[in-house]
Amino acid sequence: ASTYSITGDWRRPWASTSCDNLATLSIPDDKKSYPIHCETTGIIKSSFSWPETSMLHRQDQCASTKSSSALSYSLTMECIAEPASLTFGLRWDEITKSLFVRVVSARHLFIHRRHRQPSVIDSYVRLELTSTPTENNIPKTFPLMRTHIVKKNAYPIYDELFQCINIEEINTKGYSLVFTISTYDTFTRDEVVGEVIFPLKSDALDSTEMTFTQNLTTRHTQLSNQDLGQILLSMCYQPADSNVTIIVLKASNLPRIGTTKLMNPYFKIYMFYKNQRIFKKRSTIKRTTQCPVYNECFTFKIPDNDIENIHFEIILFDYDSHMKHEAIGACFIGKEMN
């Protein structure tokens, strides 16, 4: 069995610029088989504005369509116009131990797709209160909250108030607010545009409203700063049957999404023949883990026993029942990969 590092696979499907010491598939003698080592806290939602909130005016919707870099690593989404930002307000009630969060608006939510003009999106904001995990304590989990959907607007105004009640020791438990802006589509899964992770510190909590504007951070940026982990697998080429068998044993040290969210990892194996994808197989989903154990076997038929022109790509995904599944990373096995 061999362990391969998982490398990022941002935008270019089925291609990579890195390959971490991958061994070449050798061709054994015929007629033989050779293994290749290769309820204390509740969260409620309100849809009214604070009394001190003034009327919000919509911004001029003429914006630059220039984009200096690909911010989103979604397989279909290339970038969003810069700078994309989210404005929100916070108010802390010490008597009731309640945190009020007002999602105000977002700016510059332009999407640039390949061979298309920049377009605006139907968007909404998901909000989650999280606590930082420690060695002795399991992180607390809280219900997700979300705003209404604003359709076809690059400068959406949400203006919704949420209340998190009975939060004890908010200054010492390492709480953070995670805002996720997502696209909405009636016929396909929603896609994450960007996130804001805001640590709740004492200077950000006051009895009067404090307003903050934060730039969006994409999953690509988050994951590029982390070790994507390793995958352990074994392979066996059987020339007599023209088969390659891949056994994926386990993965380890997979990254977290945001500050505390564990992945629901699964992977897909693609077989390419002369740089054309001809087979695809998929594993089961392992829930909320950084070290999933699979022990799953996959067999692929080699056309004309031409192992020299075969390569495999193993891509790791994060499963989400509501959002589009995001590619986290990939590893590549084969002699020559263009």
Residue frames relative to the residue before (quaternion, step in Angstrom):
aa qw qx qy qz dx dy dz
A 1.0000 0.0000 0.0000 0.0000 0.00 0.00 0.00
S 0.1743 -0.7866 0.5878 0.0737 3.53 -1.10 0.73
T 0.2962 -0.7377 0.5807 0.1753 3.52 -1.19 0.61
Y 0.1036 -0.7940 0.5985 0.0247 3.56 -0.82 1.04
S 0.4237 -0.6761 0.5371 0.2735 3.54 -1.09 0.71
I 0.3793 -0.7054 0.5531 0.2296 3.53 -1.08 0.76
T 0.1283 -0.8010 0.5827 0.0495 3.55 -0.70 1.07
G 0.6124 -0.5820 0.3948 0.3610 3.54 -1.18 0.57
D 0.1179 -0.7702 0.6247 0.0525 3.54 -1.12 0.71
W 0.0144 0.8562 -0.5159 0.0208 3.56 0.52 1.20
R 0.8873 0.0239 -0.0032 0.4606 3.80 -0.56 0.24
R 0.7458 0.3877 -0.2719 0.4687 3.63 0.81 -0.73
P 0.2702 -0.7925 0.5199 0.1691 3.59 -0.18 1.24
W 0.8663 0.0747 -0.0891 0.4858 3.47 -1.08 0.92
A 0.6876 0.3817 -0.3243 0.5256 3.57 0.98 0.77
S 0.0165 -0.8020 0.5971 -0.0023 3.55 -1.11 0.60
T 0.3763 -0.7196 0.5362 0.2303 3.51 -1.22 0.49
S 0.7434 0.3259 -0.2252 0.5389 3.57 1.24 0.08
C 0.0089 -0.7722 0.6351 -0.0137 3.50 -1.16 0.66
D 0.2569 -0.8338 0.4760 0.1102 3.55 -0.31 1.28
N 0.8041 -0.3352 0.1869 0.4541 3.54 -0.11 1.35
L 0.2158 0.7940 -0.5362 0.1883 3.53 0.81 1.00
A 0.4027 -0.7280 0.5029 0.2344 3.54 -0.84 0.96
T 0.4904 -0.6553 0.4918 0.2970 3.54 -1.09 0.75
L 0.4597 -0.6573 0.5173 0.2985 3.53 -1.03 0.78
S 0.2298 -0.7818 0.5660 0.1252 3.57 -0.63 1.08
I 0.3791 -0.7079 0.5504 0.2286 3.55 -1.25 0.47
P 0.2261 -0.7980 0.5438 0.1278 3.58 -0.38 1.17
D 0.6769 -0.4759 0.3734 0.4194 3.49 -1.37 0.12
D 0.6110 -0.5606 0.4149 0.3746 3.54 -1.21 0.55
K 0.8207 0.2929 -0.2234 0.4368 3.50 -1.41 0.43
K 0.6844 0.4236 -0.2996 0.5123 3.60 1.20 0.32
S 0.2711 -0.7278 0.6009 0.1891 3.52 -1.31 0.36
Y 0.0577 -0.8074 0.5871 -0.0114 3.54 -0.83 1.00
P 0.3256 -0.7162 0.5701 0.2367 3.61 -0.85 0.85
I 0.2583 -0.7471 0.5928 0.1541 3.57 -1.03 0.79
H 0.3374 -0.7728 0.4996 0.1985 3.60 -0.53 1.22
C 0.0984 0.8256 -0.5524 0.0595 3.06 0.75 0.05
E 0.9293 0.1355 -0.2972 -0.1726 42.59 -5.11 -26.14
T 0.1446 0.7974 -0.5719 0.1273 3.58 0.46 1.26
T 0.7802 0.1875 -0.1155 0.5855 3.51 1.11 -0.47
G 0.0228 -0.7996 0.6001 -0.0063 3.52 -0.87 0.94
I 0.2065 -0.7563 0.6066 0.1319 3.53 -1.16 0.53
I 0.0468 -0.7966 0.6027 0.0020 3.54 -0.79 1.02
K 0.3253 -0.7512 0.5498 0.1660 3.54 -1.19 0.59
S 0.0672 -0.7713 0.6321 0.0308 3.54 -1.05 0.85
S 0.2807 -0.7801 0.5387 0.1502 3.56 -1.09 0.64
F 0.5488 0.5968 -0.4169 0.4109 3.58 1.17 0.51
S 0.4813 -0.6587 0.4981 0.2940 3.57 -1.25 0.40
W 0.5702 -0.5584 0.4604 0.3888 3.53 -1.22 0.36
P 0.6104 -0.5847 0.3757 0.3800 3.63 -1.03 0.65
E 0.7090 0.4645 -0.2805 0.4504 3.57 1.00 -0.74
T 0.4895 0.6742 -0.4374 0.3384 3.59 1.24 -0.06
S 0.2950 -0.7480 0.5677 0.1763 3.56 -0.80 0.98
M 0.6494 -0.5060 0.3874 0.4149 3.52 -1.27 0.31
L 0.2836 -0.7606 0.5635 0.1533 3.52 -0.90 0.95
H 0.2434 -0.7774 0.5673 0.1207 3.53 -0.85 0.99
R 0.4926 -0.6624 0.4795 0.2977 3.51 -0.98 0.84
Q 0.4617 -0.6972 0.4893 0.2477 3.49 -1.04 0.87
D 0.6233 -0.4982 0.4377 0.4144 3.50 -1.33 0.30
Q 0.3040 -0.8061 0.4855 0.1485 3.55 -0.64 1.11
C 0.4876 0.6079 -0.4664 0.4185 3.56 1.21 0.40
A 0.1030 0.8092 -0.5667 0.1158 3.58 -0.49 1.13
S 0.5910 -0.5728 0.4318 0.3690 3.52 -1.22 0.49
T 0.3005 -0.7639 0.5466 0.1655 3.54 -1.01 0.82
K 0.4285 0.6963 -0.4755 0.3248 3.56 1.23 0.25
S 0.0406 -0.7825 0.6211 0.0160 3.52 -1.13 0.67
S 0.2992 -0.8028 0.4938 0.1489 3.53 -0.66 1.10
S 0.8128 0.0447 -0.0117 0.5807 3.60 1.12 -0.43
A 0.5195 -0.6139 0.4895 0.3370 3.54 -1.27 0.42
L 0.1993 -0.8278 0.5166 0.0903 3.56 -0.39 1.19
S 0.7518 0.3472 -0.2061 0.5214 3.56 0.98 -0.78
Y 0.2664 -0.7812 0.5423 0.1567 3.55 -0.93 0.83
S 0.2840 0.7508 -0.5371 0.2591 3.59 1.16 0.44
L 0.5681 -0.6262 0.4105 0.3416 3.58 -1.05 0.69
T 0.7528 0.3446 -0.2124 0.5190 3.61 1.18 -0.36
M 0.7156 0.4290 -0.2423 0.4952 3.56 1.18 -0.40
E 0.2842 -0.8020 0.5032 0.1510 3.59 -0.67 1.01
C 0.7965 -0.2078 0.1749 0.5402 3.60 0.69 -0.95
I 0.2647 -0.7154 0.6103 0.2137 3.51 -1.33 0.17
A 0.5927 -0.5973 0.3988 0.3645 3.54 -1.07 0.72
E 0.3277 -0.7487 0.5473 0.1803 3.54 -1.06 0.78
P 0.6632 -0.2567 -0.6985 -0.0795 1.49 -2.07 1.37
A 0.2789 -0.7329 0.5943 0.1785 3.58 -0.90 0.88
S 0.0254 0.8259 -0.5582 0.0753 3.58 -0.79 0.97
L 0.2541 -0.7374 0.6093 0.1431 3.52 -1.36 0.38
T 0.1722 -0.7715 0.6061 0.0878 3.57 -0.99 0.90
F 0.0884 0.7913 -0.5956 0.1068 3.55 -0.85 1.02
G 0.2755 -0.7590 0.5685 0.1577 3.56 -1.27 0.42
L 0.1799 -0.7785 0.5957 0.0818 3.55 -1.20 0.67
R 0.0502 0.7661 -0.6405 0.0188 3.55 -1.16 0.69
W 0.1858 -0.7987 0.5684 0.0665 3.56 -0.87 1.00
D 0.1705 -0.7654 0.6157 0.0779 3.56 -0.92 0.99
E 0.3032 -0.7989 0.4959 0.1547 3.56 -0.29 1.28
I 0.6279 0.5614 -0.3441 0.4149 3.61 1.06 -0.69
T 0.7871 0.2954 -0.1492 0.5205 3.57 0.82 -0.98
K 0.3583 -0.7447 0.4817 0.2916 3.58 1.31 -0.09
S 0.4428 0.6851 -0.4480 0.3657 3.54 0.94 0.96
L 0.2192 -0.7489 0.6137 0.1201 3.52 -1.12 0.78
F 0.1695 -0.7721 0.6076 0.0772 3.56 -0.84 1.05
V 0.0682 -0.7936 0.6045 -0.0083 3.54 -0.78 1.08
R 0.0883 -0.7916 0.6038 0.0301 3.55 -0.73 1.06
V 0.2200 -0.7486 0.6136 0.1208 3.56 -0.70 1.10
V 0.2218 -0.8323 0.5000 0.0900 3.56 -0.35 1.27
S 0.7658 -0.2780 0.2692 0.5136 3.57 0.35 -1.23
A 0.2394 -0.7209 0.6225 0.1881 3.51 -1.40 0.07
R 0.2248 -0.7777 0.5767 0.1098 3.54 -1.24 0.47
H 0.8619 0.1730 -0.1230 0.4605 3.51 -1.31 0.58
L 0.2929 0.7486 -0.5419 0.2454 3.59 0.79 0.94
F 0.2110 0.7597 -0.5740 0.2209 3.54 0.52 1.23
I 0.2073 -0.7726 0.5907 0.1055 3.55 -1.01 0.85
H 0.1509 -0.7656 0.6206 0.0767 3.55 -0.93 0.95
R 0.0386 -0.7906 0.6111 -0.0023 3.55 -0.68 1.09
R 0.6548 -0.5401 0.3601 0.3870 3.52 -1.18 0.56
H 0.8602 0.0558 -0.0926 0.4984 3.54 -0.99 1.02
R 0.6507 0.4711 -0.3387 0.4899 3.60 1.13 0.54
Q 0.5494 -0.5823 0.4804 0.3581 3.51 -1.28 0.40
P 0.6002 -0.5470 0.4209 0.4042 3.62 -1.12 0.52
S 0.0643 -0.8142 0.5769 -0.0099 3.56 -0.91 0.90
V 0.4370 -0.6601 0.5399 0.2860 3.52 -1.26 0.47
I 0.3399 -0.7623 0.5294 0.1520 3.55 -1.25 0.39
D 0.4410 -0.5749 0.5910 0.3545 3.50 -1.41 0.11
S 0.0027 0.8524 -0.5187 0.0653 3.57 -0.45 1.15
Y 0.0116 -0.7530 0.6567 0.0413 3.51 -1.37 0.36
V 0.3648 -0.7242 0.5479 0.2055 3.56 -1.28 0.37
R 0.1899 -0.7385 0.6364 0.1161 3.53 -0.99 0.92
L 0.1373 -0.7977 0.5863 0.0330 3.55 -0.98 0.91
E 0.0252 0.7953 -0.6031 0.0553 3.53 -0.92 0.96
L 0.2505 -0.7333 0.6138 0.1512 3.54 -1.05 0.85
T 0.0241 -0.8155 0.5768 -0.0412 3.56 -0.69 1.09
S 0.2514 -0.7281 0.6112 0.1818 3.54 -1.28 0.39
T 0.5238 -0.6574 0.4484 0.3040 3.53 -1.05 0.78
P 0.3979 -0.7218 0.5036 0.2589 3.63 -0.77 0.92
T 0.1367 -0.7651 0.6232 0.0873 3.54 -1.17 0.65
E 0.6982 -0.4694 0.3276 0.4300 3.55 -1.29 0.13
N 0.7644 0.3789 -0.1940 0.4842 3.57 1.05 -0.74
N 0.7671 0.3308 -0.1719 0.5221 3.56 1.18 -0.48
I 0.3833 -0.6832 0.5725 0.2420 3.53 -1.09 0.79
P 0.4964 -0.6727 0.4425 0.3245 3.63 -0.79 0.88
K 0.4638 -0.6690 0.5065 0.2844 3.54 -1.04 0.81
T 0.2145 -0.7578 0.6007 0.1373 3.53 -1.14 0.63
F 0.1391 -0.7863 0.6007 0.0384 3.53 -1.05 0.84
P 0.5996 -0.5701 0.4067 0.3872 3.59 -1.12 0.51
L 0.4767 -0.6455 0.5176 0.2969 3.53 -1.19 0.61
M 0.1291 -0.7560 0.6354 0.0899 3.54 -1.20 0.61
R 0.0511 -0.8099 0.5839 0.0232 3.56 -1.16 0.50
T 0.4818 -0.6580 0.5052 0.2824 3.52 -1.24 0.56
H 0.6188 -0.4818 0.4328 0.4447 3.52 -1.33 -0.13
I 0.5354 -0.6195 0.4692 0.3307 3.59 -1.27 0.26
V 0.1713 -0.7513 0.6300 0.0965 3.55 -0.95 0.94
K 0.2605 -0.8213 0.4951 0.1116 3.55 -0.53 1.18
K 0.8884 -0.0010 -0.0096 0.4589 3.50 -1.21 0.83
N 0.5404 0.5850 -0.4190 0.4361 3.55 0.71 1.11
A 0.3149 -0.7578 0.5447 0.1727 3.56 -0.78 1.06
Y 0.7378 0.2867 -0.1854 0.5823 3.58 1.29 -0.26
P 0.0150 0.8581 -0.5131 0.0100 3.61 0.67 1.04
I 0.1913 -0.7410 0.6326 0.1186 3.55 -1.16 0.72
Y 0.1875 -0.8092 0.5529 0.0658 3.56 -0.54 1.21
D 0.0351 0.8591 -0.5105 -0.0064 3.59 0.93 -0.99
E 0.4177 0.6791 -0.4883 0.3549 3.56 0.66 1.17
L 0.2851 -0.7702 0.5573 0.1222 3.51 -1.06 0.86
F 0.0840 -0.7769 0.6237 0.0217 3.55 -1.00 0.93
Q 0.1811 -0.7875 0.5825 0.0881 3.55 -1.11 0.72
C 0.1387 -0.7576 0.6351 0.0579 3.54 -0.90 1.01
I 0.1257 -0.8467 0.5165 0.0227 3.59 -0.41 1.19
N 0.8421 0.2137 -0.1638 0.4674 3.53 -1.37 0.42
I 0.3129 0.7307 -0.5368 0.2830 3.55 0.80 1.02
E 0.1642 -0.8105 0.5587 0.0627 3.57 -0.43 1.21
E 0.8615 0.0994 -0.0793 0.4916 3.54 -1.22 0.67
I 0.0991 0.8418 -0.5242 0.0820 3.56 0.88 0.92
N 0.6855 0.4942 -0.2936 0.4469 3.60 1.10 -0.58
T 0.7504 0.4025 -0.2145 0.4784 3.58 1.18 -0.40
K 0.6582 0.5426 -0.3064 0.4224 3.60 1.18 -0.34
G 0.4583 -0.7134 0.4404 0.2950 3.59 1.22 -0.02
Y 0.1963 0.7980 -0.5427 0.1736 3.57 0.83 0.94
S 0.0628 -0.7682 0.6359 0.0406 3.52 -1.24 0.58
L 0.3130 -0.6991 0.6067 0.2124 3.51 -1.28 0.53
V 0.1213 -0.7826 0.6083 0.0519 3.55 -0.87 0.96
F 0.0993 -0.7787 0.6193 0.0179 3.54 -0.62 1.21
T 0.0530 -0.7969 0.6018 0.0019 3.58 -0.81 1.00
I 0.1784 -0.7698 0.6059 0.0923 3.56 -0.68 1.12
S 0.0300 -0.8180 0.5726 -0.0464 3.55 -0.73 1.10
T 0.4613 -0.6313 0.5409 0.3099 3.51 -1.27 0.45
Y 0.2319 -0.7531 0.5962 0.1532 3.54 -1.22 0.48
D 0.0464 0.7772 -0.6251 0.0557 3.52 -0.95 0.93
T 0.4888 -0.6959 0.4464 0.2785 3.56 -0.83 1.00
F 0.7893 0.3664 -0.1570 0.4670 3.56 0.98 -0.85
T 0.7658 0.2711 -0.1781 0.5553 3.62 1.14 -0.32
R 0.6479 -0.5048 0.3902 0.4161 3.53 -1.30 0.17
D 0.5388 -0.6172 0.4651 0.3355 3.54 -1.16 0.64
E 0.2501 -0.7618 0.5810 0.1397 3.55 -1.22 0.58
V 0.4493 -0.6718 0.5200 0.2763 3.55 -1.09 0.74
V 0.2725 -0.7579 0.5739 0.1482 3.57 -0.82 1.04
G 0.7517 -0.2796 0.2112 0.5587 3.57 0.89 -0.91
E 0.2984 -0.7569 0.5621 0.1485 3.53 -1.32 0.26
V 0.1541 -0.7178 0.6640 0.1417 3.50 -1.39 0.36
I 0.0951 -0.7733 0.6260 0.0323 3.57 -0.76 1.07
F 0.0334 -0.8359 0.5446 -0.0593 3.57 -0.38 1.28
P 0.2846 -0.7636 0.5539 0.1706 3.63 -0.42 1.17
L 0.3453 -0.7378 0.5456 0.1969 3.57 -0.95 0.89
K 0.0237 0.7978 -0.5973 0.0793 3.54 -0.33 1.30
S 0.6911 -0.5142 0.3180 0.3962 3.54 -1.23 0.47
D 0.6734 0.5018 -0.3126 0.4438 3.60 1.01 -0.71
A 0.6667 0.4768 -0.3059 0.4844 3.60 1.26 -0.18
L 0.6741 0.4631 -0.2811 0.5020 3.58 1.30 -0.06
D 0.1525 0.7803 -0.5848 0.1612 3.55 -0.65 1.13
S 0.5964 -0.5876 0.4154 0.3557 3.56 -1.25 0.41
T 0.6899 0.3632 -0.2725 0.5637 3.57 1.27 -0.18
E 0.6367 -0.5643 0.3678 0.3752 3.53 -1.18 0.56
M 0.0746 -0.7502 0.6555 0.0447 3.52 -1.08 0.85
T 0.2172 -0.7998 0.5530 0.0854 3.56 -0.78 1.08
F 0.0883 -0.7933 0.6024 0.0077 3.54 -1.00 0.91
T 0.1248 -0.7487 0.6441 0.0949 3.53 -1.23 0.60
Q 0.0133 -0.8122 0.5804 -0.0571 3.55 -0.64 1.16
N 0.4592 -0.6604 0.5196 0.2881 3.56 -1.07 0.77
L 0.5068 -0.6434 0.4820 0.3113 3.54 -1.14 0.66
T 0.1921 -0.7394 0.6340 0.1202 3.52 -1.17 0.72
T 0.3261 -0.7670 0.5191 0.1897 3.57 -0.78 0.97
R 0.6429 -0.5146 0.3959 0.4063 3.55 -1.25 0.41
H 0.5769 0.5919 -0.3737 0.4210 3.55 1.09 -0.68
T 0.6808 0.4844 -0.2894 0.4669 3.57 0.88 -0.95
Q 0.6419 0.5315 -0.3292 0.4439 3.58 0.96 -0.84
L 0.7351 0.4420 -0.2421 0.4535 3.54 0.79 -1.04
S 0.6044 0.5730 -0.3660 0.4152 3.60 1.09 -0.60
N 0.6881 0.4583 -0.2775 0.4893 3.58 1.21 -0.43
Q 0.6771 0.4593 -0.2929 0.4947 3.58 1.25 0.14
D 0.5073 -0.5677 0.5387 0.3607 3.49 -1.34 0.33
L 0.3522 -0.7823 0.4785 0.1872 3.56 -0.64 1.12
G 0.5949 -0.6167 0.3505 0.3781 3.59 1.22 -0.07
Q 0.3994 -0.6943 0.5499 0.2368 3.53 -1.37 -0.09
I 0.1901 -0.7529 0.6173 0.1266 3.53 -1.30 0.44
L 0.2310 -0.7764 0.5775 0.1011 3.58 -0.92 0.98
L 0.1351 0.7935 -0.5779 0.1342 3.56 -0.72 1.07
S 0.1882 -0.7427 0.6214 0.1635 3.54 -1.33 0.21
M 0.1780 -0.7862 0.5871 0.0743 3.54 -1.19 0.67
C 0.0586 -0.7809 0.6214 0.0243 3.53 -1.18 0.62
Y 0.1695 -0.7797 0.5980 0.0761 3.56 -0.78 1.07
Q 0.0974 -0.7936 0.6005 0.0138 3.58 -0.80 1.09
P 0.2293 -0.8214 0.5048 0.1338 3.62 0.03 1.22
A 0.5994 0.5760 -0.3753 0.4100 3.60 1.06 -0.60
D 0.7631 0.3166 -0.1700 0.5371 3.58 1.09 -0.72
S 0.3714 -0.7394 0.4700 0.3073 3.58 1.31 -0.09
N 0.4957 0.6532 -0.4188 0.3900 3.56 0.99 0.87
V 0.1266 -0.7171 0.6739 0.1247 3.51 -1.32 0.51
T 0.1457 -0.7876 0.5959 0.0579 3.55 -0.81 1.05
I 0.0966 -0.7809 0.6166 0.0265 3.56 -0.85 1.02
I 0.0957 -0.7703 0.6296 0.0321 3.54 -0.83 1.05
V 0.1613 -0.7729 0.6093 0.0728 3.56 -0.60 1.16
L 0.2580 -0.8104 0.5137 0.1136 3.54 -0.46 1.24
K 0.7622 -0.2692 0.2244 0.5442 3.58 0.63 -1.08
A 0.2591 -0.7031 0.6271 0.2127 3.52 -1.41 0.10
S 0.1180 -0.8054 0.5791 0.0444 3.56 -1.16 0.52
N 0.8423 0.2043 -0.1637 0.4712 3.53 -1.33 0.50
L 0.2087 0.7839 -0.5542 0.1865 3.58 0.93 0.84
P 0.5437 -0.6553 0.4083 0.3289 3.61 -1.03 0.68
R 0.4487 -0.6262 0.5574 0.3096 3.50 -1.38 0.24
I 0.3621 -0.6868 0.5806 0.2450 3.54 -1.24 0.50
G 0.7968 0.0955 -0.1163 0.5852 3.57 -0.62 1.10
T 0.7676 -0.3572 0.2547 0.4672 3.57 -1.01 -0.76
T 0.8425 0.1413 -0.0302 0.5190 3.59 0.91 -0.83
K 0.5579 0.6583 -0.3948 0.3155 3.59 1.11 -0.49
L 0.2746 -0.7442 0.5895 0.1523 3.53 -0.86 1.02
M 0.5120 -0.6623 0.4622 0.2927 3.52 -1.12 0.70
N 0.2742 -0.6638 0.6541 0.2373 3.49 -1.46 0.21
P 0.0386 -0.8877 0.4580 0.0269 3.59 0.50 1.15
Y 0.1106 0.7181 -0.6867 0.0256 3.46 -1.31 0.64
F 0.2483 -0.7842 0.5511 0.1406 3.57 -1.18 0.34
K 0.2423 -0.7201 0.6276 0.1698 3.49 -1.35 0.37
I 0.2084 -0.7551 0.6100 0.1196 3.55 -1.08 0.81
Y 0.1065 -0.7849 0.6096 0.0299 3.55 -0.77 1.09
M 0.1664 -0.7599 0.6179 0.1143 3.55 -0.98 0.86
F 0.1514 -0.7880 0.5950 0.0458 3.54 -0.90 1.05
Y 0.0887 -0.7654 0.6354 0.0503 3.52 -1.06 0.84
K 0.8176 -0.0907 -0.0200 0.5682 3.54 -0.53 1.23
N 0.6877 -0.5264 0.2407 0.4382 3.50 0.99 1.10
Q 0.5947 0.5062 -0.3876 0.4897 3.58 1.20 0.47
R 0.3962 -0.7235 0.5087 0.2466 3.58 -0.76 0.99
I 0.0672 -0.8323 0.5502 -0.0022 3.56 -0.71 1.06
F 0.7979 0.1308 -0.0871 0.5819 3.63 1.13 -0.47
K 0.0315 -0.7721 0.6342 0.0242 3.53 -1.24 0.60
K 0.0240 0.7805 -0.6242 0.0247 3.56 -1.01 0.86
R 0.2298 -0.7994 0.5517 0.0619 3.53 -1.16 0.73
S 0.4110 -0.7109 0.5220 0.2306 3.55 -1.11 0.74
T 0.6073 -0.4963 0.4485 0.4287 3.54 -1.34 -0.13
I 0.4911 -0.6453 0.5026 0.2996 3.57 -1.31 0.28
K 0.1710 -0.7599 0.6206 0.0900 3.55 -0.94 0.94
R 0.3473 -0.7981 0.4666 0.1571 3.55 -0.68 1.14
T 0.8886 -0.0683 0.0357 0.4522 3.52 -1.18 0.90
T 0.5206 0.6092 -0.4404 0.4049 3.54 0.47 1.20
Q 0.3335 -0.7157 0.5766 0.2100 3.52 -1.24 0.55
C 0.7628 0.2734 -0.1589 0.5640 3.58 1.25 -0.27
P 0.0011 0.8415 -0.5401 0.0161 3.62 0.45 1.13
V 0.2180 -0.7374 0.6255 0.1319 3.55 -1.18 0.70
Y 0.1651 -0.8251 0.5384 0.0463 3.57 -0.66 1.15
N 0.0468 0.8159 -0.5751 -0.0356 3.59 0.59 -1.16
E 0.4023 0.7077 -0.4682 0.3436 3.55 0.86 1.01
C 0.2630 -0.7855 0.5523 0.0937 3.52 -1.01 0.96
F 0.0496 -0.7888 0.6124 -0.0127 3.56 -1.01 0.93
T 0.1470 -0.7943 0.5868 0.0556 3.57 -0.91 0.96
F 0.1078 -0.7953 0.5963 0.0164 3.55 -0.94 0.99
K 0.3624 -0.7176 0.5577 0.2066 3.56 -1.02 0.88
I 0.2805 -0.7707 0.5541 0.1425 3.58 -0.79 1.05
P 0.3994 -0.7256 0.4987 0.2555 3.65 -0.60 1.03
D 0.8609 -0.0243 -0.0206 0.5077 3.55 -0.85 1.04
N 0.5258 -0.6509 0.4003 0.3738 3.59 1.17 0.49
D 0.3969 0.7342 -0.4582 0.3057 3.58 1.21 0.50
I 0.0643 -0.8525 0.5187 0.0050 3.55 0.47 1.24
E 0.5595 0.6286 -0.3860 0.3780 3.59 1.17 -0.52
N 0.7610 0.3669 -0.1907 0.4999 3.59 1.06 -0.70
I 0.5364 0.6057 -0.4015 0.4292 3.55 1.24 0.49
H 0.1329 0.7538 -0.6433 0.0147 3.53 -1.14 0.65
F 0.3116 -0.7526 0.5625 0.1420 3.53 -1.25 0.59
E 0.1156 -0.7555 0.6399 0.0800 3.51 -1.21 0.64
I 0.1248 -0.7795 0.6129 0.0343 3.55 -0.81 1.07
I 0.0507 -0.8257 0.5608 -0.0331 3.56 -0.44 1.23
L 0.2890 -0.7688 0.5556 0.1291 3.53 -0.84 1.08
F 0.1050 -0.7989 0.5919 0.0201 3.57 -0.91 1.00
D 0.3287 -0.6918 0.6033 0.2223 3.52 -1.33 0.44
Y 0.2947 -0.7835 0.5243 0.1563 3.59 -0.52 1.17
D 0.0403 0.7591 -0.6483 0.0425 3.54 -1.06 0.87
S 0.4441 -0.7303 0.4523 0.2547 3.58 -0.73 1.05
H 0.7514 0.3631 -0.2031 0.5122 3.59 1.18 -0.44
M 0.7535 0.3775 -0.2019 0.4989 3.57 0.95 -0.85
K 0.6215 -0.5128 0.4286 0.4088 3.52 -1.31 0.26
H 0.4835 -0.6725 0.4760 0.2956 3.56 -0.92 0.91
E 0.2457 -0.8066 0.5274 0.1041 3.55 -0.74 1.07
A 0.4229 -0.6783 0.5413 0.2609 3.54 -1.05 0.82
I 0.2567 -0.7881 0.5455 0.1241 3.57 -0.73 1.07
G 0.7707 -0.2307 0.1871 0.5637 3.57 0.89 -0.90
A 0.2295 -0.7773 0.5753 0.1102 3.55 -1.29 0.11
C 0.1014 -0.7374 0.6549 0.1305 3.53 -1.34 0.30
F 0.2633 -0.7889 0.5508 0.0702 3.53 -1.15 0.76
I 0.0736 -0.7946 0.6026 -0.0062 3.55 -0.96 0.96
G 0.5093 0.6298 -0.4739 0.3454 3.56 -0.76 1.01
K 0.6325 -0.5612 0.3817 0.3733 3.54 -1.27 0.27
E 0.8052 0.0025 0.0403 0.5916 3.56 0.78 -1.01
M 0.0152 0.7867 -0.6152 0.0495 3.55 -0.82 1.06
N 0.2202 -0.7861 0.5675 0.1073 3.56 -0.68 1.13
